[in-house]
Amino acid sequence: MVEFQVPEVDYSRYSNKQLAAVPLAVLVLALLVIAGWWITTGSPVTPGIEFTGGTEMRIQTTASQDQIDATFGQSDVSITPSRSADNVYIVTFQKTNTEALQSQAQQAGYEVLSVQSTSASFGSESQRLALYGLVAAFVGMSILVFLMFRSFVPSIAVVLSAFSDIVIPVALMNILGIPLSLGTVAALLMLIGYSVDSDILLNNHVLRRSGGFYESTYRAMRTGVTMTLTSLSAMSVMALVAYIFGIDLLTSIGVVLVMGLTTDLMNTYMLNLSLLRWYKYEGVAR
């Protein structure tokens, strides 16, 4: 059986500014991507059909994508080849008139495999509820962290790391073309839990356990890094298998979690750790 060993990093070689510079630079870049996306599209992240409303139709045909596009002749049509089967396409419309769209596809000789639609009003309500859920989870997490540590710097380190763990995957979703769906919202909520777990583990070992700063850090890393890499491996396998079998929802969830867990490793053991070291040796805790 292969045993994973977490390497002991010599943090004394790096200043607090050096440790914090990389995660903060990535966070700023992610915020710029989201801001640019918001200015360009009117939304910080591209919403999926669950939030915008519309119709998704799966058809089977030997026609090309250009021929399918010409058949419907609408500017709001999105055509994506399905990876689960040959000659199957996922056609997305902003309209919800499913009967007319299905009839149009059948008249063109396409075999309609499935049709599902979401009204614009229901999509708007879903988007609002999803946003409320994310905000409520983040605010609740922040309150709980401040109650646990009752000190500004350790608490803000956890909150800042969790914020970055959400923002960076959202920016990458825009770059990779992953729309915001109910599934990816669930993945972002899971990332809040993962982030808080690893950050609180580090803070507890450093601030509440016996031993020196670097000894406590390494003890926390042996547990935290192992847990995160285990989850990262599982999510990578899930995303890969889902991609091979054409399960787009699970693929998106897996990719978002992989990006978020990777980001969490950087934020926890560089950004959070630099703030904790400053707090312990140079801040109010000295």
PAKOL-488185 format. One record per residue: residue number from 1; residue in three letters; z, y, x of N, C-alpha, C, O in turn. Coordinates in steps of 0.001 Angstrom, whole numbers, plus 500000, padded with zeros to 6 digits. Layout:
% PAKOL-488185
   seq   type     n.zz     n.yy     n.xx    ca.zz    ca.yy    ca.xx     c.zz     c.yy     c.xx     o.zz     o.yy     o.xx
   NUM    ALA        Z        Y        X        Z        Y        X        Z        Y        X        Z        Y        X
...
//
This chain:
% PAKOL-488185
   seq   type     n.zz     n.yy     n.xx    ca.zz    ca.yy    ca.xx     c.zz     c.yy     c.xx     o.zz     o.yy     o.xx
     1    MET   500000   498803   500844   500000   500000   500000   500000   501244   500877   500812   501351   501796
     2    VAL   499103   502184   500606   498981   503398   501398   500048   504397   500955   500173   504695   499767
     3    GLU   500815   504912   501919   501862   505894   501621   501393   507269   502062   500949   507453   503195
     4    PHE   501496   508230   501160   501057   509584   501471   502199   510351   502125   503313   510372   501601
     5    GLN   501933   510975   503254   502924   511764   503964   502536   513242   503899   501432   513621   504291
     6    VAL   503443   514057   503408   503196   515502   503354   503452   516080   504741   504563   515949   505254
     7    PRO   502464   516714   505363   502676   517265   506703   503670   518425   506674   503715   519195   505715
     8    GLU   504453   518534   507724   505432   519629   507817   504745   520839   508457   504347   520802   509621
     9    VAL   504615   521899   507678   503913   523105   508129   504892   523997   508881   506021   524201   508436
    10    ASP   504461   524526   510016   505288   525459   510793   505077   526878   510250   504257   527642   510758
    11    TYR   505843   527205   509200   505690   528511   508566   506155   529654   509464   505782   530804   509233
    12    SER   506961   529360   510483   507451   530435   511357   506322   531080   512154   506491   532167   512706
    13    ARG   505177   530415   512213   504031   530981   512938   503349   532103   512168   502564   532860   512739
    14    TYR   503645   532216   510873   502938   533172   510026   503914   534172   509422   505015   533814   509003
    15    SER   503494   535424   509386   504321   536457   508757   504171   536367   507238   503275   535696   506726
    16    ASN   505058   537050   506536   504980   537063   505075   503672   537697   504601   503081   537250   503618
    17    LYS   503232   538722   505291   501971   539373   504913   500788   538423   505089   499872   538406   504268
    18    GLN   500812   537637   506156   499727   536684   506389   499697   535609   505309   498624   535222   504847
    19    LEU   500867   535128   504909   500921   534092   503888   500466   534617   502531   499764   533924   501794
    20    ALA   500867   535840   502205   500552   536379   500879   499133   536930   500790   498589   537061   499694
    21    ALA   498529   537253   501933   497233   537941   501920   496145   537117   501252   495377   537645   500447
    22    VAL   496068   535821   501574   494981   534987   501042   495085   534829   499525   494119   535135   498827
    23    PRO   496232   534357   498975   496300   534215   497515   496147   535526   496768   495574   535549   495679
    24    LEU   496655   536633   497336   496494   537923   496658   495035   538373   496690   494541   538944   495717
    25    ALA   494352   538124   497787   492929   538485   497871   492107   537685   496865   491218   538229   496211
    26    VAL   492407   536389   496743   491698   535557   495769   491993   536018   494352   491103   536024   493502
    27    LEU   493252   536408   494087   493621   536905   492761   492872   538190   492425   492354   538338   491318
    28    VAL   492815   539110   493368   492088   540365   493134   490609   540091   492884   490009   540692   491993
    29    LEU   490023   539196   493656   488614   538846   493461   488394   538243   492075   487406   538553   491409
    30    ALA   489321   537377   491641   489214   536773   490313   489314   537830   489215   488580   537775   488229
    31    LEU   490219   538787   489385   490350   539865   488398   489081   540711   488340   488683   541163   487267
    32    LEU   488451   540924   489488   487196   541687   489516   486088   540930   488790   485291   541534   488072
    33    VAL   486033   539603   488975   485036   538788   488276   485252   538879   486765   484297   539067   486011
    34    ILE   486500   538745   486324   486798   538803   484894   486487   540186   484334   485933   540306   483241
    35    ALA   486846   541237   485085   486563   542603   484626   485060   542850   484520   484590   543448   483552
    36    GLY   484311   542385   485518   482855   542537   485476   482254   541768   484322   481330   542247   483664
    37    TRP   482773   540571   484070   482285   539756   482950   482581   540451   481623   481753   540450   480712
    38    TRP   483770   541043   481527   484182   541741   480306   483268   542934   480038   482837   543158   478907
    39    ILE   482977   543699   481098   482117   544875   480947   480697   544457   480559   480045   545124   479755
    40    THR   480226   543353   481135   478849   542907   480904   478664   542254   479540   477684   542518   478843
    41    THR   479611   541402   479165   479446   540600   477950   480331   541025   476786   480106   540609   475649
    42    GLY   481337   541854   477064   482263   542257   476011   483414   541293   475821   484214   541466   474901
    43    SER   483519   540273   476674   484594   539286   476588   484974   538862   477997   484091   538719   478843
    44    PRO   486276   538652   478287   486679   538272   479643   486202   536891   480046   486105   536594   481237
    45    VAL   485903   536040   479071   485381   534706   479333   484463   534336   478176   484705   534722   477033
    46    THR   483417   533590   478477   482449   533227   477439   483091   532302   476411   483522   531206   476768
    47    PRO   483169   532711   475144   483782   531851   474124   482823   530755   473677   481610   530957   473620
    48    GLY   483385   529591   473361   482588   528490   472844   482356   528634   471356   482782   529613   470742
    49    ILE   481683   527660   470782   481293   527727   469379   482511   527711   468452   482444   528204   467326
    50    GLU   483640   527134   468934   484848   527120   468104   485367   528531   467841   486037   528775   466837
    51    PHE   485050   529468   468757   485574   530817   468645   484533   531827   468158   484896   532875   467624
    52    THR   483262   531530   468333   482236   532478   467919   481656   532142   466556   481117   533013   465873
    53    GLY   481767   530869   466156   481089   530422   464945   479651   530053   465277   479072   530579   466228
    54    GLY   479083   529156   464498   477709   528731   464736   477540   527254   464439   478414   526613   463856
    55    THR   476396   526729   464853   476050   525334   464566   475635   524630   465844   474892   525177   466659
    56    GLU   476127   523405   466007   475722   522563   467129   475035   521320   466583   475617   520563   465806
    57    MET   473786   521122   467000   472982   519992   466515   472541   519131   467690   472028   519634   468690
    58    ARG   472749   517831   467551   472279   516883   468566   471022   516215   468023   471037   515608   466952
    59    ILE   469934   516336   468779   468668   515764   468345   468119   514839   469425   468449   514965   470604
    60    GLN   467284   513922   468998   466608   513023   469934   465112   513196   469752   464591   513081   468642
    61    THR   464425   513472   470855   462994   513706   470800   462406   513583   472198   463105   513746   473198
    62    THR   461135   513300   472247   460429   513254   473530   459831   514612   473885   459214   514768   474939
    63    ALA   460018   515595   473000   459502   516938   473261   460282   517593   474398   461424   517230   474680
    64    SER   459649   518554   475036   460306   519274   476128   461227   520360   475561   461200   520655   474367
    65    GLN   462037   520942   476438   462932   522017   476007   462138   523223   475510   462527   523871   474538
    66    ASP   461025   523522   476180   460190   524646   475740   459626   524391   474348   459554   525306   473528
    67    GLN   459228   523150   474077   458705   522823   472750   459799   522924   471682   459550   523383   470567
    68    ILE   460999   522495   472033   462117   522607   471085   462420   524076   470809   462641   524473   469664
    69    ASP   462427   524865   471858   462695   526297   471699   461629   526948   470822   461941   527793   469983
    70    ALA   460373   526553   471017   459286   527115   470211   459389   526663   468756   458984   527389   467848
    71    THR   459927   525473   468537   460068   524967   467167   460990   525842   466351   460675   526199   465216
    72    PHE   462134   526191   466926   463098   526992   466180   462792   528484   466275   463065   529239   465341
    73    GLY   462222   528908   467410   461759   530274   467542   462805   531327   467292   462508   532356   466685
    74    GLN   464038   531098   467748   465114   532056   467556   465678   532455   468911   465747   531648   469838
    75    SER   466075   533704   469002   466592   534211   470269   468009   533722   470550   468469   533774   471691
    76    ASP   468704   533247   469516   470096   532839   469693   470248   531332   469885   471338   530793   469698
    77    VAL   469177   530655   470253   469211   529203   470423   469526   528862   471876   468958   529442   472802
    78    SER   470452   527900   472061   470780   527387   473383   470502   525889   473390   471008   525161   472536
    79    ILE   469701   525423   474348   469288   524014   474409   469784   523407   475709   469478   523903   476793
    80    THR   470550   522332   475593   471127   521666   476765   470835   520171   476696   471156   519537   475691
    81    PRO   470233   519590   477735   470020   518134   477734   471357   517400   477778   472275   517803   478493
    82    SER   471454   516330   477017   472672   515524   477019   472621   514520   478156   471577   513924   478422
    83    ARG   473767   514331   478838   473828   513370   479937   474169   511969   479442   474082   511002   480199
    84    SER   474553   511861   478185   474978   510562   477663   473800   509664   477278   473962   508447   477185
    85    ALA   472618   510247   477055   471460   509447   476652   470185   510200   476995   470181   511427   477094
    86    ASP   469100   509447   477176   467817   510057   477475   467206   510666   476213   467400   510168   475104
    87    ASN   466465   511754   476414   465736   512425   475326   466652   512942   474218   466220   513115   473078
    88    VAL   467905   513186   474555   468839   513764   473590   469201   515171   474048   469515   515394   475217
    89    TYR   469154   516116   473114   469429   517511   473421   470506   518050   472485   470594   517666   471319
    90    ILE   471314   518944   473026   472313   519647   472221   471776   521053   471980   471617   521835   472917
    91    VAL   471498   521366   470721   470931   522655   470354   472004   523452   469622   472542   523000   468611
    92    THR   472308   524634   470133   473361   525471   469558   472751   526730   468962   471929   527399   469590
    93    PHE   473164   527039   467748   472699   528238   467042   473906   529106   466683   475021   528605   466533
    94    GLN   473674   530384   466550   474721   531274   466062   474787   531261   464535   475743   531770   463950
    95    LYS   473790   530690   463901   473767   530597   462448   474552   529364   461993   474745   528419   462759
    96    THR   474996   529389   460741   475756   528259   460188   475048   527615   459004   475659   526833   458276
    97    ASN   473766   527929   458795   473003   527337   457696   472505   525965   458143   471349   525805   458534
    98    THR   473406   524971   458079   473116   523659   458645   471984   522937   457929   471186   522251   458568
    99    GLU   471906   523082   456617   470865   522364   455867   469479   522851   456255   468569   522045   456449
   100    ALA   469312   524160   456369   468012   524714   456738   467631   524321   458160   466481   523972   458424
   101    LEU   468602   524376   459079   468326   524025   460469   468008   522539   460605   467119   522165   461370
   102    GLN   468716   521702   459879   468460   520264   459923   467085   519945   459349   466359   519107   459884
   103    SER   466731   520618   458253   465416   520410   457648   464305   520841   458595   463268   520186   458695
   104    GLN   464537   521957   459293   463539   522448   460245   463343   521460   461389   462217   521245   461839
   105    ALA   464424   520864   461858   464331   519892   462940   463608   518631   462488   462780   518092   463222
   106    GLN   463913   518166   461300   463283   516951   460786   461800   517157   460535   460999   516253   460773
   107    GLN   461425   518343   460056   460006   518635   459838   459230   518657   461144   458030   518383   461163
   108    ALA   459902   518978   462221   459246   518989   463534   459187   517595   464145   458622   517412   465223
   109    GLY   459770   516610   463460   459711   515237   463949   460864   514855   464838   460805   513823   465507
   110    TYR   461937   515671   464869   463094   515365   465696   464073   514505   464898   464252   514707   463697
   111    GLU   464690   513564   465562   465738   512769   464919   467075   513485   465094   467539   513685   466216
   112    VAL   467684   513867   463982   468952   514587   464020   470083   513563   464094   470284   512778   463168
   113    LEU   470818   513580   465202   471899   512615   465408   473216   513099   464809   473977   512301   464261
   114    SER   473487   514385   464908   474716   514950   464345   474582   516457   464213   473827   517103   464939
   115    VAL   475334   516996   463266   475352   518446   463046   476789   518851   462729   477451   518230   461897
   116    GLN   477261   519895   463397   478570   520443   463061   478513   521961   463171   477825   522510   464032
   117    SER   479236   522620   462298   479197   524081   462288   480599   524641   462126   481499   523977   461610
   118    THR   480765   525887   462582   482017   526623   462447   481681   528013   461952   480825   528689   462523
   119    SER   482347   528445   460897   482078   529776   460361   482601   530838   461318   483532   530590   462085
   120    ALA   481999   532016   461271   482401   533107   462167   483840   533530   461908   484578   533836   462844
   121    SER   484242   533546   460636   485611   533960   460308   486627   532944   460823   487673   533322   461350
   122    PHE   486322   531659   460673   487222   530626   461180   487276   530671   462698   488344   530499   463286
   123    GLY   486124   530904   463347   486099   531007   464799   486917   532176   465300   487617   532068   466307
   124    SER   486828   533300   464593   487616   534472   464975   489102   534210   464838   489896   534623   465683
   125    GLU   489478   533519   463768   490887   533173   463571   491367   532204   464651   492483   532340   465152
   126    SER   490535   531233   465009   490893   530283   466061   491071   530996   467400   491981   530684   468168
   127    GLN   490188   531955   467666   490283   532705   468907   491583   533504   468959   492240   533553   469999
   128    ARG   491950   534118   467861   493176   534902   467801   494409   534012   467995   495335   534368   468724
   129    LEU   494407   532847   467331   495540   531935   467459   495648   531386   468882   496750   531240   469412
   130    ALA   494500   531082   469499   494517   530582   470877   495073   531640   471828   495852   531327   472728
   131    LEU   494668   532893   471622   495167   533988   472456   496670   534158   472269   497407   534313   473243
   132    TYR   497125   534129   471016   498551   534235   470741   499317   533098   471407   500401   533303   471952
   133    GLY   498741   531895   471358   499396   530750   471979   499565   530920   473483   500632   530635   474028
   134    LEU   498504   531389   474160   498585   531608   475599   499604   532680   475947   500408   532509   476864
   135    VAL   499570   533790   475211   500503   534886   475477   501937   534437   475216   502831   534712   476016
   136    ALA   502155   533747   474098   503509   533292   473756   504037   532324   474811   505202   532404   475201
   137    ALA   503179   531407   475275   503607   530457   476297   503959   531166   477600   504946   530825   478251
   138    PHE   503152   532150   477977   503399   532866   479227   504658   533719   479126   505469   533737   480052
   139    VAL   504829   534428   478005   506013   535269   477826   507268   534403   477764   508283   534731   478378
   140    GLY   507198   533296   477020   508348   532397   476943   508720   531838   478298   509901   531738   478632
   141    MET   507704   531468   479092   507950   530965   480432   508609   532041   481292   509538   531747   482043
   142    SER   508140   533280   481189   508692   534375   481989   510153   534625   481646   510980   534811   482539
   143    ILE   510476   534630   480355   511863   534851   479925   512764   533737   480447   513858   533999   480947
   144    LEU   512304   532500   480331   513094   531359   480790   513349   531436   482293   514456   531149   482750
   145    VAL   512333   531820   483061   512479   531911   484515   513497   532986   484884   514334   532770   485761
   146    PHE   513432   534151   484218   514373   535227   484519   515796   534823   484138   516744   535205   484823
   147    LEU   515960   534064   483068   517285   533592   482680   517829   532568   483676   519036   532505   483912
   148    MET   516939   531770   484255   517369   530744   485203   517838   531342   486516   518882   530943   487033
   149    PHE   517088   532295   487069   517391   532799   488405   518154   534117   488398   518839   534434   489370
   150    ARG   518049   534885   487327   518798   536138   487173   518657   537059   488386   519584   537786   488743
   151    SER   517497   537013   488999   517191   537870   490140   515707   538185   490105   514894   537326   489763
   152    PHE   515353   539402   490454   513995   539864   490224   512972   539155   491111   511971   538645   490606
   153    VAL   513204   539117   492407   512174   538625   493330   511853   537147   493119   510675   536812   492992
   154    PRO   512849   536234   493075   512495   534828   492817   511808   534637   491466   510907   533808   491334
   155    SER   512238   535409   490465   511638   535269   489137   510207   535778   489123   509319   535124   488577
   156    ILE   509979   536941   489721   508628   537511   489706   507692   536667   490567   506484   536659   490329
   157    ALA   508229   535956   491565   507398   535070   492375   506832   533944   491523   505657   533598   491648
   158    VAL   507672   533364   490649   507219   532293   489758   506208   532827   488751   505172   532205   488515
   159    VAL   506512   533987   488156   505629   534565   487137   504282   534949   487742   503237   534694   487144
   160    LEU   504303   535567   488933   503053   535972   489582   502205   534761   489942   500984   534787   489787
   161    SER   502845   533702   490421   502103   532485   490757   501470   531870   489515   500316   531442   489546
   162    ALA   502239   531826   488406   501701   531266   487161   500553   532119   486634   499558   531586   486143
   163    PHE   500684   533430   486733   499611   534336   486302   498343   534083   487103   497249   534016   486542
   164    SER   498494   533943   488420   497333   533685   489269   496720   532321   488983   495503   532157   489056
   165    ASP   497574   531327   488654   497073   529984   488336   496232   529968   487070   495429   529055   486876
   166    ILE   496402   530965   486203   495592   531078   484991   494345   531919   485245   493250   531559   484812
   167    VAL   494512   533032   485943   493415   533993   486128   492296   533412   486982   491121   533566   486647
   168    ILE   492643   532751   488075   491609   532236   488981   490742   531172   488307   489519   531249   488432
   169    PRO   491303   530173   487593   490436   529235   486870   489566   529898   485812   488427   529480   485601
   170    VAL   490090   530938   485138   489277   531641   484141   488068   532295   484806   486957   532231   484280
   171    ALA   488284   532921   485959   487163   533536   486685   486154   532472   487117   484945   532688   487034
   172    LEU   486651   531328   487578   485755   530250   487983   485014   529656   486791   483878   529205   486934
   173    MET   485650   529650   485606   484964   529200   484400   483734   530066   484137   482678   529556   483763
   174    ASN   483874   531374   484333   482728   532276   484145   481623   531968   485150   480444   531940   484795
   175    ILE   482003   531740   486393   481017   531488   487444   480301   530159   487214   479092   530057   487420
   176    LEU   481049   529143   486787   480480   527807   486601   479855   527606   485224   479267   526558   484958
   177    GLY   479977   528599   484353   479375   528490   483024   480148   527607   482066   479555   527026   481157
   178    ILE   481458   527489   482242   482293   526692   481336   482818   527614   480237   483577   528536   480535
   179    PRO   482440   527394   478982   482905   528271   477910   484360   528003   477558   484896   526925   477814
   180    LEU   484979   529009   476966   486351   528854   476484   486321   528099   475161   485721   528560   474190
   181    SER   486964   526950   475124   487018   526119   473928   488470   525765   473660   489359   526120   474434
   182    LEU   488705   525063   472563   490063   524621   472284   490563   523687   473386   491751   523682   473708
   183    GLY   489656   522901   473959   490030   522004   475039   490421   522749   476306   491424   522410   476934
   184    THR   489644   523761   476693   489975   524502   477909   491208   525382   477709   491938   525640   478666
   185    VAL   491451   525846   476480   492695   526561   476198   493886   525636   476420   494895   526042   476998
   186    ALA   493766   524390   475959   494821   523405   476186   495035   523179   477680   496171   523034   478131
   187    ALA   493944   523149   478449   494059   522969   479902   494795   524147   480536   495622   523953   481427
   188    LEU   494498   525369   480082   495180   526549   480623   496668   526520   480285   497498   526914   481105
   189    LEU   497012   526056   479082   498419   525925   478710   499112   524885   479598   500261   525071   479998
   190    MET   498413   523803   479899   498975   522787   480788   499211   523352   482186   500182   522991   482852
   191    LEU   498317   524240   482629   498469   524823   483962   499729   525673   484056   500359   525729   485112
   192    ILE   500105   526338   482959   501352   527102   482971   502520   526161   483256   503401   526478   484055
   193    GLY   502521   525006   482600   503576   524025   482831   503579   523491   484250   504632   523407   484882
   194    TYR   502399   523126   484760   502308   522637   486136   502817   523685   487127   503571   523369   488048
   195    SER   502393   524947   486925   502747   526016   487840   504251   526253   487861   504859   526336   488928
   196    VAL   504844   526361   486683   506274   526607   486606   507053   525456   487230   508059   525678   487904
   197    ASP   506600   524245   487011   507289   523074   487552   507348   523130   489074   508420   522970   489657
   198    SER   506209   523355   489720   506177   523359   491181   506911   524568   491759   507575   524453   492790
   199    ASP   506799   525728   491104   507456   526937   491622   508971   526862   491465   509704   527241   492378
   200    ILE   509449   526381   490322   510891   526252   490128   511466   525215   491088   512575   525384   491596
   201    LEU   510720   524148   491335   511156   523144   492306   511380   523781   493675   512400   523533   494318
   202    LEU   510431   524599   494119   510558   525275   495413   511731   526253   495397   512541   526258   496325
   203    ASN   511832   527078   494360   512908   528066   494292   514288   527406   494278   515212   527881   494940
   204    ASN   514426   526321   493529   515715   525633   493463   516127   525078   494817   517285   525201   495218
   205    HIS   515176   524463   495524   515507   523901   496827   515894   524985   497828   516818   524801   498620
   206    VAL   515195   526106   497792   515454   527161   498772   516720   527944   498444   517491   528271   499347
   207    LEU   516947   528250   497170   518043   529148   496789   519324   528432   496393   520402   529020   496479
   208    ARG   519237   527181   495962   520424   526528   495399   520845   525247   496100   521902   524693   495798
   209    ARG   520030   524773   497032   520384   523554   497747   520900   523913   499140   520631   525001   499651
   210    SER   521636   523000   499739   522137   523212   501087   521013   523013   502098   519993   522392   501801
   211    GLY   521220   523550   503293   520222   523412   504342   519523   524728   504632   519600   525668   503841
   212    GLY   518840   524791   505765   518121   525991   506148   516879   526214   505298   516479   525352   504515
   213    PHE   516280   527380   505466   515130   527759   504647   513969   526784   504844   513414   526288   503864
   214    TYR   513600   526507   506070   512435   525665   506321   512710   524198   505998   511812   523470   505575
   215    GLU   513964   523767   506201   514327   522407   505817   514229   522236   504302   513710   521230   503817
   216    SER   514733   523232   503553   514665   523173   502089   513226   523255   501603   512855   522601   500628
   217    THR   512414   524062   502285   511003   524180   501914   510282   522850   502068   509504   522451   501202
   218    TYR   510544   522169   503175   509864   520892   503405   510306   519837   502395   509492   519029   501949
   219    ARG   511600   519837   502029   512068   518892   501013   511356   519132   499687   510954   518191   499001
   220    ALA   511208   520404   499341   510510   520738   498094   509036   520354   498169   508461   519889   497184
   221    MET   508433   520546   499322   507009   520226   499482   506765   518727   499386   505756   518300   498824
   222    ARG   507668   517929   499921   507469   516476   499854   507365   515996   498413   506589   515092   498102
   223    THR   508153   516606   497541   508084   516229   496129   506952   516956   495415   506141   516335   494727
   224    GLY   506901   518289   495585   505948   519112   494835   504505   518830   495192   503668   518693   494299
   225    VAL   504190   518739   496480   502811   518492   496902   502362   517108   496464   501222   516927   496034
   226    THR   503256   516129   496571   502906   514768   496137   502584   514738   494653   501594   514134   494240
   227    MET   503429   515398   493837   503179   515431   492393   501863   516127   492072   501083   515639   491253
   228    THR   501614   517270   492718   500399   518029   492426   499151   517277   492859   498161   517248   492127
   229    LEU   499186   516667   494041   498016   515917   494511   497761   514686   493656   496612   514297   493451
   230    THR   498835   514067   493151   498654   512929   492248   497953   513370   490972   497012   512723   490513
   231    SER   498423   514484   490399   497780   515012   489188   496355   515450   489481   495454   515239   488670
   232    LEU   496156   516060   490640   494825   516523   491030   493854   515357   491148   492703   515461   490723
   233    SER   494305   514261   491716   493453   513079   491848   493107   512506   490483   491959   512139   490228
   234    ALA   494102   512430   489607   493864   511884   488267   492880   512748   487486   491990   512224   486815
   235    MET   493035   514066   487570   492130   514958   486846   490720   514932   487426   489741   515065   486691
   236    SER   490615   514762   488734   489291   514664   489366   488553   513418   488886   487362   513468   488580
   237    VAL   489278   512296   488824   488670   511058   488342   488254   511202   486885   487168   510770   486499
   238    MET   489126   511814   486068   488796   512011   484659   487546   512863   484491   486667   512539   483692
   239    ALA   487471   513962   485252   486310   514849   485156   485037   514132   485588   483991   514289   484958
   240    LEU   485118   513347   486655   483939   512644   487161   483457   511596   486159   482265   511515   485862
   241    VAL   484389   510795   485641   484015   509746   484677   483456   510375   483404   482461   509902   482856
   242    ALA   484105   511447   482936   483630   512126   481727   482242   512720   481938   481415   512712   481026
   243    TYR   481987   513234   483139   480657   513796   483432   479591   512704   483434   478496   512892   482906
   244    ILE   479923   511565   484031   478962   510456   484094   478592   509973   482694   477431   509671   482419
   245    PHE   479593   509903   481811   479357   509409   480453   479000   510522   479471   478864   510271   478274
   246    GLY   478850   511738   479964   478398   512843   479119   479411   513334   478112   479027   513828   477052
   247    ILE   480701   513212   478411   481751   513709   477519   482103   515121   477983   482984   515309   478822
   248    ASP   481409   516104   477430   481500   517470   477940   482894   518062   477812   483344   518776   478708
   249    LEU   483589   517779   476709   484918   518352   476499   485886   517906   477585   486581   518734   478174
   250    LEU   485939   516607   477856   486843   516092   478883   486418   516556   480269   487261   516773   481140
   251    THR   485119   516707   480476   484643   517224   481764   485163   518631   481996   485661   518945   483077
   252    SER   485048   519480   480978   485519   520866   481101   487024   520919   481336   487501   521668   482189
   253    ILE   487771   520116   480572   489223   520090   480740   489587   519646   482154   490435   520258   482803
   254    GLY   488941   518578   482628   489228   518071   483961   488907   519078   485049   489687   519244   485988
   255    VAL   487766   519754   484938   487369   520735   485955   488343   521910   485975   488741   522364   487047
   256    VAL   488729   522405   484801   489677   523524   484733   491013   523128   485361   491604   523913   486102
   257    LEU   491489   521925   485071   492753   521469   485647   492655   521281   487157   493599   521598   487881
   258    VAL   491534   520773   487635   491349   520623   489077   491386   521995   489758   492043   522161   490786
   259    MET   490689   522967   489192   490688   524311   489768   492086   524916   489728   492522   525540   490695
   260    GLY   492788   524734   488612   494114   525312   488472   495138   524663   489383   495969   525359   489967
   261    LEU   495097   523335   489518   496047   522641   490387   495813   522978   491853   496765   523112   492622
   262    THR   494552   523116   492240   494245   523545   493608   494771   524946   493865   495338   525225   494921
   263    THR   494578   525824   492891   495099   527185   492991   496620   527180   493077   497211   527980   493802
   264    ASP   497255   526265   492326   498718   526205   492319   499270   525838   493690   500300   526371   494101
   265    LEU   498603   524940   494399   499043   524604   495757   499041   525843   496649   499983   526072   497407
   266    MET   497993   526629   496555   497892   527840   497371   498967   528850   496985   499643   529401   497853
   267    ASN   499126   529094   495696   500067   530118   495251   501516   529724   495508   502323   530561   495912
   268    THR   501853   528457   495277   503238   528028   495446   503673   528067   496898   504741   528592   497214
   269    TYR   502849   527513   497790   503278   527332   499172   502745   528410   500109   502858   528278   501328
   270    MET   502171   529463   499561   501822   530635   500365   502399   531900   499727   503201   532598   500347
   271    LEU   501989   532197   498481   502445   533428   497830   503924   533354   497455   504713   534210   497855
   272    ASN   504294   532335   496692   505686   532203   496264   506612   532063   497467   507675   532682   497513
   273    LEU   506209   531249   498437   507059   531018   499594   507258   532293   500410   508355   532540   500912
   274    SER   506207   533107   500547   506343   534348   501314   507322   535307   500634   508102   535976   501311
   275    LEU   507287   535377   499307   508216   536237   498574   509649   535717   498694   510585   536504   498838
   276    LEU   509823   534396   498635   511156   533822   498785   511713   534074   500184   512897   534377   500337
   277    ARG   510876   533950   501189   511360   534181   502568   511731   535637   502779   512732   535944   503426
   278    TRP   510916   536535   502227   511263   537961   502315   512583   538232   501598   513432   538966   502105
   279    TYR   512751   537639   500424   513967   537831   499636   515191   537298   500377   516256   537914   500329
   280    LYS   515055   536180   501048   516201   535545   501705   516586   536235   503008   517770   536316   503336
   281    TYR   515607   536731   503752   515900   537282   505065   515805   538798   505161   516464   539405   506005
   282    GLU   515006   539409   504321   514808   540865   504447   515147   541625   503173   515379   542833   503221
   283    GLY   515181   540931   502024   515400   541603   500746   516872   541713   500406   517734   541774   501283
   284    VAL   517141   541737   499090   518499   541991   498616   519426   540807   498850   520643   540951   498733
   285    ALA   518877   539636   499179   519722   538455   499354   520304   538331   500754   521075   537410   501024
   286    ARG   519941   539253   501653   520404   539092   503034   521886   539402   503149   522451   539320   504239
//
